[in-house]
């Protein structure tokens, strides 16, 4: 599970799968900070760094940062402190926002930034978490540093990705923003991934171990097995009337490359992509290669899963969902792709 900054904003996040649900109300969209005067084009690039001292690599090796006059740095311990730091960065009109952490830290920064910045600056990710899916998608080396990110930004090397925005009910502000959303078996697989993290397996190794154990639970479980039974989800794509379905797996992402080279959404492409697998999966051993390799499989196999590219999804479920490694409370949700973000790339 991704390391996260301790949040105090909505209480919708759950520290570990299966923990008691926290219930607090989300704040309204925050007022935008006053922006600093626009600097001349020749001015140095102003950089703001958000670091998570509890991320995997930072705990192991420590956070190393050259202290330059044009680099602001903070390691907030709470979500409230994170928002305050971002408001300070927005007032300074930074040109590059660097996140030193894993997928969970990036998710929290993106969520808070949506409530603070009128226009999000270019960003960079320093992969130091237990899971670093976006960094892998962008081709960021594991040993990348803040200095490397600044050099890439100054050289104009950027890759664009749009985050998933998760909205609750009629709230116009995203409750959370991230890159990998899942329900059903994905929630249970994330619990398994947490176990692999505790024994020292991270990134691709954790994915492989979790996938193998998930397969075993599904194949050898009885009719009442929670894996085979699936999750009741009401799902509507774009303007279609929502329908209630029993799903083994619901997975969506705006990433183009996933760990281990798996291709659950088919060919790599931008935008919001959706995969659903019906419950109980009738031909798991036959559909798994098609899902992992991005192919369609046989006609019989293709009936068990669906791929699509919705612009907007409406999802209602009593069970929770995972966003970038964190379990959140379910409910009436709207998912969409947010505004594209420029990320500095190697």
Secondary structure, DSSP 8 states (H G I E B T S, - for coil): -----B--S-S-EESSTTS---------------------TTS---EEEEE-TTSHHHHHH-------TTEEEE--SBHHHHHHHHHHHHHHT-SEEEEEE-HHHHHHHHHHHHTT-SS--EEEEEE-SS--HHHHHHT--TT--HHHHHHHHHTT-EEEEEEEEEEETT-SS-SEEESEEEEEHHHHHHHHHHHHHHTT--HHHHHHHHHHHHHHHHHH--TT-HHHH-EEEEEEETTS--EEEEEEEEEEES-S--GGG--TTSS--SS-EEEEEESS-TTHHHHHHHHHHT----HHHHTTEEEE--SEEEEEESS-EEETTEEE--EEEEEEEEEEEEEE--
